[in-house]
């Protein structure tokens, strides 16, 4: 109903109706009846509009205010850059505006590769290639994992690998890490001059997600290495593929799907006899459609929260 759209300033209309008893001039008879019906669910206290029974939720009267609240509850250090479900639960228990679940889903989805945690693990057993550390980077939204073997943990070598990540995925807006010298060194900031905004937005907070990534990587590597455990760098990329292609317990989707909009293809899924075609406009269009549908399906499930995700799993 048009009345329920934010472009019609629904909550502002409710506030005016309750406080002044007036209708917007643009509403017809049916829309006025709808406004009266919905107004029964709202109350005004100390100049603020509230929605629902106790505990009441403050009704947000503008999109700008809703966006500012979202940034506080999601994108600020206090918000912690949590995912859609946790952000939605935190906000919906305190506030109300029409379409807020869809708005939260859309806004959180814009934060892919917005916040990453970086960490170092080691020293590991020295390999034949001279590697003894692992640098990891984890996206807080998709849980996507990057990892590189390092010979040292100097700021220069760490920076080179970080640049490789950023050239591939683009620059995040914020990096979480500990306050190790290899991350805080001024030389690192100089080498990362093209990512100056990243270091400016640097928050030395607890980096629990990336620490968990390190534990998962080491646990997987222990099952693959030799008795001396000095060939772990040979299996690092395969371990990453395994982590990325499996369903994550929090998101209920694979890391690969959330990052690429499709599932990873295993060797056994590649047809033996397949006709290779050169690109054409027809093939390009047919290639794009499945990915688009999958992305839309993912957004629908995320919009519905954990309940719709569980429904998908059971189906």
Backbone torsions as a table, in degrees:
resi	resn	phi	psi	omega
1	UNK	NA	137.2	-177.3
2	UNK	-58.8	-31.8	-178.9
3	UNK	-61.8	-28.7	-174.9
4	UNK	-88.7	1.5	180.0
5	UNK	-88.6	146.2	-178.4
6	UNK	-64.5	-26.7	179.4
7	UNK	-64.0	-18.0	177.5
8	UNK	-96.4	6.5	178.3
9	UNK	53.2	53.4	-173.9
10	UNK	-54.9	-53.6	-177.1
11	UNK	-66.7	-31.5	176.1
12	UNK	-67.0	-37.3	176.1
13	UNK	-64.1	-41.5	177.8
14	UNK	-61.4	-45.5	-178.9
15	UNK	-60.4	-45.8	-179.4
16	UNK	-64.6	-39.2	-179.1
17	UNK	-65.3	-43.9	-177.9
18	UNK	-71.0	-42.7	-174.3
19	UNK	-80.1	-31.9	-174.6
20	UNK	-119.8	-14.5	-177.7
21	UNK	71.6	22.3	-176.9
22	UNK	-108.6	152.6	176.6
23	UNK	-107.4	148.7	170.3
24	UNK	-61.9	141.7	-176.5
25	UNK	-65.0	-22.4	-175.3
26	UNK	-82.0	-10.1	-175.6
27	UNK	-83.6	137.4	174.5
28	UNK	-86.7	-175.0	-175.2
29	UNK	-62.2	-43.7	-179.3
30	UNK	-65.3	-39.3	179.2
31	UNK	-68.7	-34.4	176.0
32	UNK	-64.7	-38.8	177.9
33	UNK	-64.1	-41.4	177.5
34	UNK	-63.8	-40.8	179.1
35	UNK	-61.6	-44.2	179.2
36	UNK	-61.8	-40.6	-178.6
37	UNK	-63.1	-47.2	-177.9
38	UNK	-71.9	-29.2	-178.8
39	UNK	-62.9	-23.3	179.1
40	UNK	-64.0	-19.7	-178.3
41	UNK	-89.1	-2.0	-174.6
42	UNK	-117.9	154.3	173.8
43	UNK	-139.3	162.0	177.2
44	UNK	-118.5	128.1	176.5
45	UNK	-132.2	126.9	176.4
46	UNK	50.3	38.1	176.3
47	UNK	83.8	0.0	178.9
48	UNK	-110.0	147.4	179.3
49	UNK	-93.2	133.7	-179.3
50	UNK	-125.2	152.5	-175.4
51	UNK	-122.1	138.7	170.5
52	UNK	84.4	178.2	178.5
53	UNK	-79.3	175.0	179.9
54	UNK	-64.8	138.8	-6.0
55	UNK	-74.7	129.5	-177.4
56	UNK	-71.5	152.8	176.5
57	UNK	-111.6	137.8	180.0
58	UNK	-70.7	127.1	179.7
59	UNK	-82.4	126.7	-178.0
60	UNK	-87.8	131.0	-169.4
61	UNK	-102.6	1.5	176.8
62	UNK	-150.9	152.8	178.6
63	UNK	-65.1	-35.7	179.6
64	UNK	-62.1	-43.8	178.5
65	UNK	-64.9	-39.6	178.4
66	UNK	-62.0	-42.5	180.0
67	UNK	-64.7	-41.8	179.7
68	UNK	-65.0	-38.9	176.8
69	UNK	-65.8	-40.2	178.3
70	UNK	-60.2	-44.0	-179.6
71	UNK	-61.8	-36.5	177.8
72	UNK	-67.6	-43.3	-175.0
73	UNK	-83.1	-13.8	-179.0
74	UNK	-121.3	-52.3	-167.4
75	UNK	-91.5	-11.0	-179.3
76	UNK	-84.4	164.4	175.1
77	UNK	-55.6	-35.3	178.1
78	UNK	-71.0	-30.8	178.6
79	UNK	-71.9	-32.8	173.9
80	UNK	76.1	8.1	177.5
81	UNK	54.5	43.6	177.7
82	UNK	-71.1	167.0	-177.3
83	UNK	-77.4	-172.1	-174.1
84	UNK	-61.7	-48.4	-174.0
85	UNK	-63.5	-48.3	-177.9
86	UNK	-67.1	-39.5	178.1
87	UNK	-65.2	-42.4	-179.6
88	UNK	-63.3	-44.6	-179.5
89	UNK	-62.6	-43.9	-178.8
90	UNK	-63.3	-40.7	-176.4
91	UNK	-81.4	-40.5	-177.0
92	UNK	-69.0	-18.3	176.5
93	UNK	-81.1	-10.4	-176.2
94	UNK	-120.0	-30.8	-171.7
95	UNK	-131.5	167.9	175.8
96	UNK	-147.8	136.7	163.1
97	UNK	-154.9	151.8	-178.1
98	UNK	-59.7	130.6	178.4
99	UNK	76.2	20.3	-174.2
100	UNK	-67.5	-33.8	178.5
101	UNK	-62.6	-44.9	178.3
102	UNK	-65.2	-38.9	178.9
103	UNK	-63.4	-46.4	-179.3
104	UNK	-61.8	-43.4	178.3
105	UNK	-59.7	-44.7	-178.8
106	UNK	-66.5	-43.5	-176.1
107	UNK	-69.8	-41.7	178.2
108	UNK	-64.5	-38.1	-179.5
109	UNK	-61.6	-24.2	178.4
110	UNK	-73.6	-8.4	-175.7
111	UNK	-95.7	15.8	175.5
112	UNK	-61.4	129.1	-178.2
113	UNK	60.5	23.7	176.3
114	UNK	-83.4	-37.9	179.5
115	UNK	-128.5	126.1	175.9
116	UNK	-127.4	149.2	173.1
117	UNK	-105.4	134.9	177.9
118	UNK	-121.3	147.2	-177.0
119	UNK	-157.7	161.6	175.5
120	UNK	-117.9	141.3	173.2
121	UNK	-126.6	142.3	-177.3
122	UNK	138.2	179.9	7.7
123	UNK	-74.0	139.6	173.4
124	UNK	-91.7	168.9	173.5
125	UNK	-55.6	133.9	-176.9
126	UNK	-65.4	127.2	-178.8
127	UNK	-91.8	171.0	178.8
128	UNK	-64.7	-21.3	177.0
129	UNK	-88.3	-1.2	178.0
130	UNK	86.7	12.9	-179.2
131	UNK	-88.8	142.3	177.9
132	UNK	-146.2	4.4	176.6
133	UNK	-133.8	159.5	174.2
134	UNK	-126.2	126.5	173.0
135	UNK	-98.0	125.3	-179.7
136	UNK	-118.8	148.9	174.8
137	UNK	-136.9	127.3	-176.5
138	UNK	-125.6	128.4	176.7
139	UNK	-79.0	126.5	-174.9
140	UNK	-71.3	-19.7	179.4
141	UNK	-88.5	-59.4	-175.4
142	UNK	-85.0	-14.5	-174.2
143	UNK	69.8	12.5	178.6
144	UNK	-56.3	138.8	-174.5
145	UNK	-118.2	133.5	168.0
146	UNK	-120.2	144.4	178.9
147	UNK	-150.9	140.6	-179.6
148	UNK	-134.4	139.3	172.6
149	UNK	-77.0	143.2	-179.5
150	UNK	-127.2	145.9	174.1
151	UNK	-80.7	-37.1	178.0
152	UNK	-133.7	177.4	174.6
153	UNK	-119.1	34.5	176.9
154	UNK	-70.3	159.1	-179.9
155	UNK	-61.2	-37.1	-178.5
156	UNK	-63.2	-47.2	-177.8
157	UNK	-70.2	-38.9	176.6
158	UNK	-61.1	-42.6	-178.7
159	UNK	-63.9	-40.5	179.7
160	UNK	-59.9	-42.2	-179.7
161	UNK	-71.7	-37.2	177.0
162	UNK	-62.8	-40.2	178.2
163	UNK	-62.2	-37.9	177.8
164	UNK	-61.5	-39.6	178.5
165	UNK	-65.5	-44.9	-175.2
166	UNK	-71.3	-33.8	176.8
167	UNK	-66.9	-28.2	-179.0
168	UNK	-83.8	-45.0	-174.2
169	UNK	-105.0	-10.3	-171.7
170	UNK	90.8	169.2	-175.0
171	UNK	-86.9	133.0	172.0
172	UNK	-75.1	165.4	176.3
173	UNK	-84.3	-24.9	-174.8
174	UNK	-148.6	142.9	177.3
175	UNK	-120.4	132.2	173.2
176	UNK	-106.7	134.6	178.3
177	UNK	-161.6	175.2	172.9
178	UNK	-82.3	-174.7	-175.8
179	UNK	-101.3	34.6	177.2
180	UNK	-63.1	151.0	-176.3
181	UNK	-62.8	-30.6	-179.7
182	UNK	-67.6	-19.6	177.6
183	UNK	-99.2	-32.2	-175.1
184	UNK	-91.8	-10.2	-176.6
185	UNK	-56.3	136.2	-179.0
186	UNK	-63.1	-28.0	178.6
187	UNK	-62.1	-37.4	178.2
188	UNK	-62.2	-41.4	179.1
189	UNK	-63.5	-38.5	179.0
190	UNK	-65.5	-43.5	-179.6
191	UNK	-67.6	-27.1	-179.9
192	UNK	-97.6	33.1	-176.8
193	UNK	-60.2	-30.1	178.7
194	UNK	-72.8	-15.8	175.8
195	UNK	-112.7	38.3	-177.6
196	UNK	-58.2	-33.5	179.4
197	UNK	-66.4	-27.0	179.0
198	UNK	-68.4	-49.1	-178.7
199	UNK	-67.4	-27.5	177.6
200	UNK	-70.3	-28.8	-179.1
201	UNK	-95.9	18.1	-173.0
202	UNK	-70.8	129.5	179.5
203	UNK	-124.5	111.9	179.8
204	UNK	-76.4	68.7	-179.8
205	UNK	-100.9	169.6	176.3
206	UNK	-62.5	131.5	-173.4
207	UNK	-110.0	63.1	-173.6
208	UNK	-64.7	-36.8	-177.2
209	UNK	-63.9	-45.0	-178.0
210	UNK	-72.9	-30.7	174.1
211	UNK	-63.6	-37.2	176.1
212	UNK	-67.2	-36.8	175.2
213	UNK	-57.9	-45.5	179.1
214	UNK	-58.9	-42.7	179.6
215	UNK	-63.2	-41.2	180.0
216	UNK	-65.3	-40.5	179.6
217	UNK	-65.1	-47.2	-178.6
218	UNK	-65.5	-37.2	178.4
219	UNK	-63.3	-41.5	179.7
220	UNK	-70.4	-38.7	-178.8
221	UNK	-65.5	-35.4	-178.9
222	UNK	-59.4	-24.8	-179.7
223	UNK	-83.2	-9.4	-173.3
224	UNK	-115.1	-24.1	-171.0
225	UNK	-77.5	166.9	177.2
226	UNK	-77.7	-177.5	-176.3
227	UNK	-62.4	-32.9	179.2
228	UNK	-81.5	-12.1	-179.6
229	UNK	58.8	28.4	-177.4
230	UNK	-106.2	18.0	176.0
231	UNK	-123.4	23.7	-175.2
232	UNK	-61.8	-29.4	-178.1
233	UNK	-69.6	-18.7	177.4
234	UNK	-72.7	-22.8	-174.9
235	UNK	-108.8	4.0	-174.5
236	UNK	-65.6	-45.0	-178.7
237	UNK	-66.7	-39.7	177.3
238	UNK	-63.8	-37.4	177.6
239	UNK	-64.4	-40.1	177.5
240	UNK	-62.7	-42.1	178.6
241	UNK	-60.5	-40.7	179.4
242	UNK	-63.0	-45.5	-179.8
243	UNK	-65.1	-40.3	-176.1
244	UNK	-71.7	-28.5	-173.7
245	UNK	-92.3	-6.8	-179.2
246	UNK	-95.5	151.7	178.8
247	UNK	-66.8	130.7	179.7
248	UNK	-83.2	139.5	-175.2
249	UNK	-66.7	-26.5	-178.5
250	UNK	-84.9	-50.5	-175.5
251	UNK	-83.3	-21.5	-175.6
252	UNK	68.9	14.2	175.2
253	UNK	-131.0	160.1	176.0
254	UNK	-75.0	153.2	176.4
255	UNK	-60.8	-38.4	-178.1
256	UNK	-62.5	-41.8	-178.9
257	UNK	-66.1	-44.0	-178.4
258	UNK	-67.4	-24.7	-179.4
259	UNK	-90.4	-33.9	-172.5
260	UNK	-117.3	-9.9	-179.4
261	UNK	78.3	11.2	177.2
262	UNK	-153.1	161.9	177.3
263	UNK	-83.4	153.9	177.7
264	UNK	-69.0	143.5	178.9
265	UNK	-97.7	126.1	176.6
266	UNK	-87.2	158.2	-179.2
267	UNK	-54.5	-36.7	-178.7
268	UNK	-68.2	-14.3	-179.2
269	UNK	-92.2	-3.7	179.5
270	UNK	-86.5	122.0	179.6
271	UNK	-60.5	142.8	179.5
272	UNK	-69.3	-47.1	179.6
273	UNK	-108.4	108.6	-179.8
274	UNK	-139.3	136.2	-179.8
275	UNK	-82.6	122.9	179.6
276	UNK	-89.5	124.8	-179.2
277	UNK	-114.0	148.8	172.1
278	UNK	-76.6	156.8	-176.7
279	UNK	-63.7	145.0	174.6
280	UNK	-146.6	165.8	-179.7
281	UNK	-61.7	-38.1	-179.7
282	UNK	-64.9	-45.8	-178.7
283	UNK	-66.4	-37.8	179.4
284	UNK	-63.5	-41.5	179.5
285	UNK	-66.3	-43.0	-179.2
286	UNK	-68.8	-26.9	178.1
287	UNK	-72.2	-37.9	-175.1
288	UNK	-74.4	-33.9	-173.8
289	UNK	-59.4	-47.9	-179.1
290	UNK	-59.7	-41.6	179.7
291	UNK	-62.8	-40.7	179.3
292	UNK	-62.8	-43.1	179.7
293	UNK	-63.4	-39.3	-179.6
294	UNK	-66.4	-40.4	178.1
295	UNK	-62.3	-44.3	179.6
296	UNK	-63.2	-40.2	179.1
297	UNK	-63.8	-41.0	177.8
298	UNK	-61.3	-42.8	-179.3
299	UNK	-65.9	-35.3	178.0
300	UNK	-63.6	-44.3	-179.3
301	UNK	-67.2	-41.2	179.9
302	UNK	-67.8	-33.9	179.1
303	UNK	-63.2	-35.5	-178.6
304	UNK	-78.8	-8.5	177.7
305	UNK	83.2	-163.6	-173.2
306	UNK	-66.8	-28.9	-177.0
307	UNK	-65.3	-42.8	-179.6
308	UNK	-71.1	-30.8	177.0
309	UNK	-66.0	-44.4	178.5
310	UNK	-62.6	-36.2	177.8
311	UNK	-61.9	-40.0	178.6
312	UNK	-64.4	-41.7	-179.0
313	UNK	-63.8	-41.2	-178.5
314	UNK	-69.0	-32.7	-179.2
315	UNK	-71.7	NA	NA
